[in-house]
Amino acid sequence: EFRRVLFQDALKARLDAMGPSRADVERFLVEHPHILSDGIQELLNVLAARGVKVFLVSGGFRQIIEPLAEQLGIPKAHVFANNLLFEREGGYAGFDPEEFTSRSGGKREAVRHIRKAFGMERVAMVGDGATDAEARGDDGAELFIGYGGTVFREGVAERADWYVMKIDEITSVLRRL
């Protein structure tokens, strides 16, 4: 029998099995530096020149995402991601269940929060996963742009208002507006 598992339950089970320490996360960051998709910095520059606020809403972990945000010039206050919790000695102590992205439907909740807290009238979500697509509608994002430049996911492409394989496709359209 098929049983749907809630995201938060799957996240807890995986993290409990892995038990990542603070040292593990720090080692991961050194051994796996962020690889930016081609054209992302140029897109961010075009958006900044237009006064568009950019947010990172990720099912990943703050400890991994915040250094990326800093590299991209995105304020930490604009990052919504899961937060690993550690004991004083650095051992794994769980994750913060209050983070929007720690639960099913959390990316849409994050978009709703962004709208309210930052006074955003219109929001477009760009992403490569099903949870990114879920952020569209019901006071969430008006537009979902699917991105397949890292990995193509047919279900994401089907749900996207616009699907791109290269970030430059978005940048070139913005330049024409």
SEMAR-71366 format. One line per field, with one value per atom (N, C-alpha, C): atom name; residue number from 1; residue in one letter; x, y, z negated. Coordinates in nm, 3 decimals. Layout:
// SEMAR-71366
vexmi = CA	...
marba = NUM	...
drendo = A	...
px = X	...
py = Y	...
pz = Z	...
END
This chain:
// SEMAR-71366
vexmi = N	CA	C	N	CA	C	N	CA	C	N	CA	C	N	CA	C	N	CA	C	N	CA	C	N	CA	C	N	CA	C	N	CA	C	N	CA	C	N	CA	C	N	CA	C	N	CA	C	N	CA	C	N	CA	C	N	CA	C	N	CA	C	N	CA	C	N	CA	C	N	CA	C	N	CA	C	N	CA	C	N	CA	C	N	CA	C	N	CA	C	N	CA	C	N	CA	C	N	CA	C	N	CA	C	N	CA	C	N	CA	C	N	CA	C	N	CA	C	N	CA	C	N	CA	C	N	CA	C	N	CA	C	N	CA	C	N	CA	C	N	CA	C	N	CA	C	N	CA	C	N	CA	C	N	CA	C	N	CA	C	N	CA	C	N	CA	C	N	CA	C	N	CA	C	N	CA	C	N	CA	C	N	CA	C	N	CA	C	N	CA	C	N	CA	C	N	CA	C	N	CA	C	N	CA	C	N	CA	C	N	CA	C	N	CA	C	N	CA	C	N	CA	C	N	CA	C	N	CA	C	N	CA	C	N	CA	C	N	CA	C	N	CA	C	N	CA	C	N	CA	C	N	CA	C	N	CA	C	N	CA	C	N	CA	C	N	CA	C	N	CA	C	N	CA	C	N	CA	C	N	CA	C	N	CA	C	N	CA	C	N	CA	C	N	CA	C	N	CA	C	N	CA	C	N	CA	C	N	CA	C	N	CA	C	N	CA	C	N	CA	C	N	CA	C	N	CA	C	N	CA	C	N	CA	C	N	CA	C	N	CA	C	N	CA	C	N	CA	C	N	CA	C	N	CA	C	N	CA	C	N	CA	C	N	CA	C	N	CA	C	N	CA	C	N	CA	C	N	CA	C	N	CA	C	N	CA	C	N	CA	C	N	CA	C	N	CA	C	N	CA	C	N	CA	C	N	CA	C	N	CA	C	N	CA	C	N	CA	C	N	CA	C	N	CA	C	N	CA	C	N	CA	C	N	CA	C	N	CA	C	N	CA	C	N	CA	C	N	CA	C	N	CA	C	N	CA	C	N	CA	C	N	CA	C	N	CA	C	N	CA	C	N	CA	C	N	CA	C	N	CA	C	N	CA	C	N	CA	C	N	CA	C	N	CA	C	N	CA	C	N	CA	C	N	CA	C	N	CA	C	N	CA	C	N	CA	C	N	CA	C	N	CA	C	N	CA	C	N	CA	C	N	CA	C	N	CA	C	N	CA	C	N	CA	C	N	CA	C	N	CA	C	N	CA	C	N	CA	C	N	CA	C	N	CA	C	N	CA	C	N	CA	C	N	CA	C	N	CA	C	N	CA	C	N	CA	C	N	CA	C	N	CA	C	N	CA	C	N	CA	C	N	CA	C	N	CA	C	N	CA	C	N	CA	C	N	CA	C
marba = 1	1	1	2	2	2	3	3	3	4	4	4	5	5	5	6	6	6	7	7	7	8	8	8	9	9	9	10	10	10	11	11	11	12	12	12	13	13	13	14	14	14	15	15	15	16	16	16	17	17	17	18	18	18	19	19	19	20	20	20	21	21	21	22	22	22	23	23	23	24	24	24	25	25	25	26	26	26	27	27	27	28	28	28	29	29	29	30	30	30	31	31	31	32	32	32	33	33	33	34	34	34	35	35	35	36	36	36	37	37	37	38	38	38	39	39	39	40	40	40	41	41	41	42	42	42	43	43	43	44	44	44	45	45	45	46	46	46	47	47	47	48	48	48	49	49	49	50	50	50	51	51	51	52	52	52	53	53	53	54	54	54	55	55	55	56	56	56	57	57	57	58	58	58	59	59	59	60	60	60	61	61	61	62	62	62	63	63	63	64	64	64	65	65	65	66	66	66	67	67	67	68	68	68	69	69	69	70	70	70	71	71	71	72	72	72	73	73	73	74	74	74	75	75	75	76	76	76	77	77	77	78	78	78	79	79	79	80	80	80	81	81	81	82	82	82	83	83	83	84	84	84	85	85	85	86	86	86	87	87	87	88	88	88	89	89	89	90	90	90	91	91	91	92	92	92	93	93	93	94	94	94	95	95	95	96	96	96	97	97	97	98	98	98	99	99	99	100	100	100	101	101	101	102	102	102	103	103	103	104	104	104	105	105	105	106	106	106	107	107	107	108	108	108	109	109	109	110	110	110	111	111	111	112	112	112	113	113	113	114	114	114	115	115	115	116	116	116	117	117	117	118	118	118	119	119	119	120	120	120	121	121	121	122	122	122	123	123	123	124	124	124	125	125	125	126	126	126	127	127	127	128	128	128	129	129	129	130	130	130	131	131	131	132	132	132	133	133	133	134	134	134	135	135	135	136	136	136	137	137	137	138	138	138	139	139	139	140	140	140	141	141	141	142	142	142	143	143	143	144	144	144	145	145	145	146	146	146	147	147	147	148	148	148	149	149	149	150	150	150	151	151	151	152	152	152	153	153	153	154	154	154	155	155	155	156	156	156	157	157	157	158	158	158	159	159	159	160	160	160	161	161	161	162	162	162	163	163	163	164	164	164	165	165	165	166	166	166	167	167	167	168	168	168	169	169	169	170	170	170	171	171	171	172	172	172	173	173	173	174	174	174	175	175	175	176	176	176	177	177	177
drendo = E	E	E	F	F	F	R	R	R	R	R	R	V	V	V	L	L	L	F	F	F	Q	Q	Q	D	D	D	A	A	A	L	L	L	K	K	K	A	A	A	R	R	R	L	L	L	D	D	D	A	A	A	M	M	M	G	G	G	P	P	P	S	S	S	R	R	R	A	A	A	D	D	D	V	V	V	E	E	E	R	R	R	F	F	F	L	L	L	V	V	V	E	E	E	H	H	H	P	P	P	H	H	H	I	I	I	L	L	L	S	S	S	D	D	D	G	G	G	I	I	I	Q	Q	Q	E	E	E	L	L	L	L	L	L	N	N	N	V	V	V	L	L	L	A	A	A	A	A	A	R	R	R	G	G	G	V	V	V	K	K	K	V	V	V	F	F	F	L	L	L	V	V	V	S	S	S	G	G	G	G	G	G	F	F	F	R	R	R	Q	Q	Q	I	I	I	I	I	I	E	E	E	P	P	P	L	L	L	A	A	A	E	E	E	Q	Q	Q	L	L	L	G	G	G	I	I	I	P	P	P	K	K	K	A	A	A	H	H	H	V	V	V	F	F	F	A	A	A	N	N	N	N	N	N	L	L	L	L	L	L	F	F	F	E	E	E	R	R	R	E	E	E	G	G	G	G	G	G	Y	Y	Y	A	A	A	G	G	G	F	F	F	D	D	D	P	P	P	E	E	E	E	E	E	F	F	F	T	T	T	S	S	S	R	R	R	S	S	S	G	G	G	G	G	G	K	K	K	R	R	R	E	E	E	A	A	A	V	V	V	R	R	R	H	H	H	I	I	I	R	R	R	K	K	K	A	A	A	F	F	F	G	G	G	M	M	M	E	E	E	R	R	R	V	V	V	A	A	A	M	M	M	V	V	V	G	G	G	D	D	D	G	G	G	A	A	A	T	T	T	D	D	D	A	A	A	E	E	E	A	A	A	R	R	R	G	G	G	D	D	D	D	D	D	G	G	G	A	A	A	E	E	E	L	L	L	F	F	F	I	I	I	G	G	G	Y	Y	Y	G	G	G	G	G	G	T	T	T	V	V	V	F	F	F	R	R	R	E	E	E	G	G	G	V	V	V	A	A	A	E	E	E	R	R	R	A	A	A	D	D	D	W	W	W	Y	Y	Y	V	V	V	M	M	M	K	K	K	I	I	I	D	D	D	E	E	E	I	I	I	T	T	T	S	S	S	V	V	V	L	L	L	R	R	R	R	R	R	L	L	L
px = 0.084	0.000	0.088	0.052	0.126	0.087	0.187	0.162	0.246	0.180	0.251	0.320	0.449	0.527	0.540	0.511	0.526	0.673	0.702	0.840	0.912	0.847	0.912	0.950	0.868	0.899	1.018	1.020	1.132	1.261	1.252	1.369	1.424	1.336	1.380	1.447	1.386	1.441	1.580	1.595	1.725	1.831	1.795	1.894	1.930	1.831	1.860	1.956	1.939	2.026	2.167	2.176	2.306	2.377	2.301	2.358	2.473	2.452	2.563	2.610	2.739	2.794	2.828	2.855	2.898	3.025	3.118	3.243	3.215	3.114	3.077	3.031	2.951	2.899	3.013	3.101	3.215	3.305	3.329	3.410	3.342	3.210	3.135	3.153	3.143	3.158	3.296	3.398	3.534	3.550	3.500	3.519	3.425	3.316	3.216	3.179	3.270	3.236	3.116	3.042	2.924	2.964	2.885	2.904	2.784	2.809	2.700	2.661	2.532	2.484	2.531	2.569	2.612	2.505	2.547	2.457	2.387	2.402	2.325	2.367	2.497	2.540	2.490	2.491	2.441	2.290	2.215	2.072	2.050	2.125	2.111	2.146	2.245	2.283	2.170	2.105	1.993	1.877	1.848	1.739	1.770	1.893	1.932	1.920	1.959	1.950	1.806	1.713	1.570	1.506	1.583	1.529	1.450	1.470	1.397	1.467	1.389	1.443	1.449	1.559	1.579	1.588	1.523	1.521	1.564	1.627	1.657	1.565	1.481	1.390	1.431	1.489	1.551	1.515	1.502	1.486	1.620	1.727	1.861	1.878	2.001	2.030	2.098	2.056	2.111	2.264	2.319	2.464	2.533	2.462	2.515	2.469	2.345	2.284	2.333	2.353	2.393	2.528	2.629	2.753	2.730	2.640	2.605	2.537	2.444	2.375	2.476	2.571	2.673	2.755	2.792	2.867	2.788	2.656	2.570	2.523	2.555	2.512	2.368	2.315	2.177	2.181	2.108	2.111	2.063	2.121	2.079	1.930	1.878	1.735	1.647	1.706	1.632	1.650	1.705	1.727	1.627	1.556	1.463	1.504	1.553	1.605	1.599	1.620	1.622	1.744	1.730	1.840	1.877	1.999	2.049	2.081	2.051	2.080	2.191	2.283	2.396	2.407	2.458	2.490	2.611	2.637	2.750	2.881	2.900	3.024	3.025	2.913	2.908	2.835	2.786	2.710	2.572	2.514	2.381	2.275	2.188	2.082	1.943	1.933	1.803	1.799	1.677	1.658	1.544	1.541	1.441	1.308	1.208	1.078	0.999	1.046	0.977	1.013	1.118	1.155	1.046	1.005	0.899	0.933	1.058	1.095	1.117	1.093	1.110	0.986	0.883	0.759	0.695	0.607	0.535	0.461	0.468	0.403	0.476	0.595	0.669	0.718	0.747	0.794	0.681	0.559	0.446	0.426	0.439	0.429	0.537	0.658	0.767	0.734	0.678	0.641	0.534	0.436	0.333	0.395	0.490	0.560	0.638	0.708	0.786	0.694	0.580	0.482	0.447	0.413	0.366	0.480	0.588	0.698	0.777	0.785	0.866	0.782	0.649	0.559	0.567	0.581	0.593	0.455	0.428	0.300	0.300	0.414	0.425	0.549	0.534	0.645	0.652	0.773	0.800	0.895	0.869	0.954	1.030	1.160	1.243	1.300	1.285	1.338	1.337	1.402	1.416	1.342	1.266	1.201	1.051	0.990	0.846	0.802	0.883	0.845	0.853	0.936	0.939	0.809	0.764	0.638	0.520	0.526	0.418	0.402	0.504	0.498	0.406	0.362	0.276	0.130	0.057	-0.087	-0.123	-0.253	-0.307	-0.221	-0.207	-0.126	0.023	0.061	0.202	0.252	0.342	0.398	0.297	0.296	0.207	0.264	0.395	0.464	0.566	0.569	0.672	0.753	0.881	0.975	1.056	1.035	1.111	1.248	1.347	1.484	1.537	1.579	1.630	1.776	1.849	1.991	2.080	2.038	2.117	2.066	1.934	1.871	1.730	1.694	1.560	1.466	1.355	1.251	1.120	1.069	0.951	0.832	0.810	0.699	0.708	0.829	0.851	0.823	0.872	0.849	0.700	0.625	0.481	0.407	0.456	0.388	0.433	0.541	0.598	0.516	0.507	0.448	0.544	0.672	0.777	0.891	0.947	1.056	1.180	1.291	1.415	1.524	1.616	1.731	1.856	1.850	1.963	1.913	1.986	1.951	1.948	2.036	2.043	1.910	1.826	1.695	1.610	1.618	1.543	1.603	1.735	1.804	1.773	1.775	1.753	1.611	1.513	1.374	1.363	1.423	1.417	1.477	1.583	1.648	1.558	1.468	1.378	1.255	1.229	1.109	1.131
py = -0.118	0.000	0.125	0.220	0.345	0.438	0.491	0.583	0.707	0.822	0.947	0.989	1.017	1.058	1.210	1.273	1.417	1.454	1.568	1.613	1.618	1.675	1.691	1.557	1.454	1.321	1.258	1.275	1.224	1.297	1.428	1.507	1.461	1.443	1.399	1.262	1.169	1.033	1.036	1.113	1.119	1.184	1.295	1.363	1.281	1.213	1.128	1.015	0.962	0.854	0.906	1.025	1.083	1.143	1.213	1.279	1.372	1.467	1.554	1.645	1.648	1.737	1.872	1.970	2.101	2.085	1.999	1.975	1.911	1.821	1.760	1.867	1.959	2.066	2.155	2.192	2.277	2.207	2.077	1.998	1.991	1.972	1.967	2.096	2.209	2.339	2.355	2.303	2.312	2.216	2.093	1.990	2.004	2.076	2.092	2.239	2.319	2.462	2.477	2.584	2.610	2.626	2.566	2.581	2.659	2.777	2.862	2.823	2.826	2.805	2.920	2.889	2.993	3.101	3.225	3.337	3.387	3.318	3.358	3.496	3.525	3.655	3.768	3.746	3.847	3.870	3.763	3.776	3.857	3.825	3.899	4.046	4.075	4.214	4.288	4.223	4.284	4.309	4.212	4.228	4.342	4.347	4.453	4.591	4.601	4.729	4.775	4.681	4.713	4.729	4.712	4.724	4.604	4.490	4.369	4.300	4.269	4.198	4.049	3.987	3.845	3.771	3.658	3.574	3.433	3.363	3.222	3.143	3.060	2.974	2.832	2.762	2.633	2.528	2.406	2.292	2.246	2.314	2.285	2.346	2.357	2.401	2.537	2.621	2.756	2.753	2.655	2.648	2.633	2.580	2.563	2.679	2.723	2.825	2.966	3.000	3.137	3.178	3.089	3.129	3.154	3.079	3.102	3.237	3.267	3.397	3.510	3.496	3.600	3.617	3.505	3.509	3.581	3.565	3.625	3.766	3.812	3.944	3.950	3.838	3.830	3.836	3.931	3.944	3.817	3.789	3.672	3.678	3.799	3.814	3.768	3.751	3.706	3.556	3.485	3.341	3.267	3.174	3.087	2.944	2.875	2.740	2.668	2.539	2.461	2.496	2.482	2.516	2.395	2.346	2.237	2.291	2.213	2.251	2.160	2.221	2.146	2.165	2.062	2.072	2.163	2.205	2.294	2.237	2.106	2.041	2.021	2.050	2.040	1.918	1.833	1.716	1.755	1.672	1.697	1.696	1.797	1.808	1.818	1.807	1.815	1.928	1.967	2.079	2.164	2.288	2.383	2.361	2.308	2.281	2.408	2.523	2.649	2.708	2.659	2.708	2.665	2.756	2.724	2.600	2.591	2.484	2.350	2.342	2.216	2.127	2.174	2.096	2.103	2.009	2.005	2.136	2.188	2.315	2.437	2.417	2.525	2.635	2.600	2.706	2.804	2.755	2.846	2.933	2.874	2.951	3.059	3.024	3.121	3.237	3.207	3.313	3.402	3.343	3.424	3.516	3.462	3.543	3.656	3.625	3.727	3.838	3.801	3.902	3.998	3.940	4.021	4.098	4.029	4.091	4.193	4.172	4.260	4.346	4.337	4.419	4.391	4.266	4.229	4.211	4.286	4.271	4.154	4.137	4.029	3.946	3.814	3.723	3.621	3.602	3.494	3.397	3.269	3.165	3.099	3.084	3.011	2.892	2.773	2.656	2.532	2.428	2.305	2.186	2.208	2.096	2.110	2.000	1.997	2.092	2.105	2.195	2.341	2.371	2.506	2.534	2.435	2.449	2.466	2.401	2.411	2.551	2.634	2.771	2.860	2.815	2.896	2.885	2.998	2.999	3.022	3.044	3.064	3.158	3.281	3.382	3.350	3.252	3.222	3.302	3.243	3.310	3.312	3.424	3.432	3.356	3.344	3.285	3.184	3.067	2.969	2.943	2.976	2.950	2.827	2.720	2.598	2.608	2.552	2.557	2.415	2.380	2.246	2.241	2.347	2.354	2.262	2.223	2.131	1.990	1.973	1.843	1.867	1.795	1.808	1.717	1.776	1.698	1.724	1.622	1.636	1.693	1.645	1.693	1.841	1.890	2.033	2.112	2.061	2.128	2.138	2.034	2.033	2.135	2.160	2.253	2.397	2.419	2.553	2.639	2.769	2.864	2.887	2.876	2.893	2.804	2.728	2.637	2.674	2.693	2.732	2.630	2.618	2.530	2.611	2.742	2.830	2.956	3.001	3.124	3.243	3.241	3.351	3.375	3.272	3.289	3.390	3.383	3.476	3.616	3.625	3.754	3.825	3.752	3.816	3.869	3.798	3.847	3.973	3.971	4.089	4.212	4.192	4.305	4.367	4.287	4.336	4.405	4.388	4.449	4.595
pz = 0.000	0.000	0.000	0.085	0.096	-0.018	-0.087	-0.197	-0.173	-0.169	-0.148	-0.278	-0.267	-0.384	-0.381	-0.493	-0.502	-0.494	-0.431	-0.414	-0.548	-0.650	-0.779	-0.841	-0.817	-0.871	-0.797	-0.666	-0.587	-0.622	-0.641	-0.677	-0.812	-0.908	-1.041	-1.033	-0.962	-0.952	-0.887	-0.781	-0.711	-0.799	-0.863	-0.946	-1.071	-1.129	-1.244	-1.204	-1.083	-1.036	-1.007	-0.951	-0.916	-1.037	-1.120	-1.237	-1.204	-1.112	-1.072	-1.185	-1.209	-1.311	-1.248	-1.332	-1.282	-1.199	-1.246	-1.172	-1.036	-1.029	-0.900	-0.801	-0.848	-0.762	-0.716	-0.808	-0.771	-0.670	-0.688	-0.595	-0.458	-0.459	-0.334	-0.254	-0.322	-0.255	-0.191	-0.257	-0.202	-0.084	-0.099	0.003	0.123	0.104	0.211	0.226	0.280	0.297	0.391	0.369	0.452	0.597	0.684	0.828	0.879	0.931	0.979	1.121	1.146	1.282	1.369	1.492	1.585	1.596	1.587	1.607	1.483	1.369	1.250	1.200	1.198	1.146	1.237	1.366	1.459	1.439	1.418	1.391	1.264	1.160	1.034	1.052	1.134	1.162	1.233	1.329	1.402	1.306	1.222	1.125	1.027	0.978	0.883	0.949	1.075	1.146	1.160	1.158	1.167	1.030	0.924	0.788	0.742	0.807	0.771	0.653	0.550	0.434	0.466	0.429	0.454	0.321	0.315	0.196	0.234	0.142	0.161	0.069	0.128	0.052	0.088	-0.010	0.020	-0.083	-0.037	-0.127	-0.183	-0.140	-0.192	-0.330	-0.372	-0.508	-0.510	-0.605	-0.620	-0.621	-0.689	-0.703	-0.567	-0.469	-0.333	-0.244	-0.261	-0.175	-0.206	-0.332	-0.366	-0.306	-0.302	-0.233	-0.083	-0.022	0.118	0.134	0.045	0.050	0.038	-0.053	-0.071	0.057	0.118	0.243	0.353	0.352	0.454	0.418	0.297	0.255	0.209	0.165	0.116	-0.037	-0.098	-0.244	-0.316	-0.432	-0.510	-0.544	-0.561	-0.593	-0.477	-0.359	-0.241	-0.215	-0.313	-0.300	-0.388	-0.326	-0.397	-0.367	-0.469	-0.453	-0.587	-0.582	-0.705	-0.787	-0.917	-1.006	-1.089	-1.069	-1.152	-1.290	-1.391	-1.529	-1.582	-1.656	-1.709	-1.859	-1.925	-2.067	-2.082	-2.203	-2.230	-2.175	-2.186	-2.140	-1.989	-1.921	-1.776	-1.722	-1.812	-1.768	-1.718	-1.635	-1.579	-1.688	-1.689	-1.790	-1.728	-1.595	-1.530	-1.428	-1.392	-1.300	-1.352	-1.309	-1.357	-1.284	-1.353	-1.288	-1.257	-1.306	-1.280	-1.143	-1.081	-0.948	-0.849	-0.762	-0.665	-0.584	-0.539	-0.447	-0.516	-0.646	-0.718	-0.709	-0.639	-0.634	-0.495	-0.471	-0.343	-0.321	-0.199	-0.165	-0.216	-0.269	-0.332	-0.239	-0.115	-0.024	0.007	0.020	0.041	-0.083	-0.202	-0.326	-0.330	-0.286	-0.285	-0.191	-0.075	0.020	-0.041	-0.106	-0.174	-0.278	-0.354	-0.455	-0.389	-0.282	-0.209	-0.162	-0.106	-0.060	-0.172	-0.287	-0.400	-0.465	-0.499	-0.575	-0.494	-0.362	-0.278	-0.185	-0.199	-0.118	0.031	0.067	0.207	0.269	0.374	0.443	0.540	0.609	0.708	0.679	0.694	0.669	0.782	0.833	0.928	0.859	0.875	0.817	0.931	0.914	1.010	0.937	0.994	0.927	1.013	0.961	1.039	0.980	0.873	0.807	0.788	0.749	0.728	0.617	0.511	0.402	0.446	0.546	0.601	0.676	0.753	0.828	0.733	0.616	0.517	0.461	0.477	0.422	0.503	0.620	0.706	0.663	0.668	0.642	0.496	0.472	0.336	0.252	0.296	0.227	0.230	0.310	0.329	0.448	0.523	0.640	0.755	0.828	0.945	1.064	1.067	1.181	1.131	1.193	1.163	1.288	1.280	1.390	1.352	1.425	1.401	1.465	1.398	1.448	1.462	1.582	1.609	1.644	1.616	1.653	1.573	1.454	1.372	1.392	1.380	1.404	1.459	1.564	1.622	1.546	1.500	1.432	1.507	1.569	1.653	1.576	1.453	1.373	1.343	1.324	1.299	1.426	1.537	1.666	1.697	1.665	1.690	1.604	1.484	1.392	1.407	1.479	1.492	1.589	1.557	1.650	1.767	1.736	1.835	1.791	1.882	1.847	1.928	1.859	1.925	1.895	1.988	1.970	1.934	1.962	1.932	1.864	1.763	1.691	1.786	1.885	1.981	2.053	2.062	2.126	2.047	1.916	1.832	1.845	1.837	1.845	1.976	2.086	2.216	2.230	2.173	2.175	2.089	1.972	1.883	1.950	2.023	2.091	2.197	2.254	2.360	2.302	2.175	2.113	2.083
END
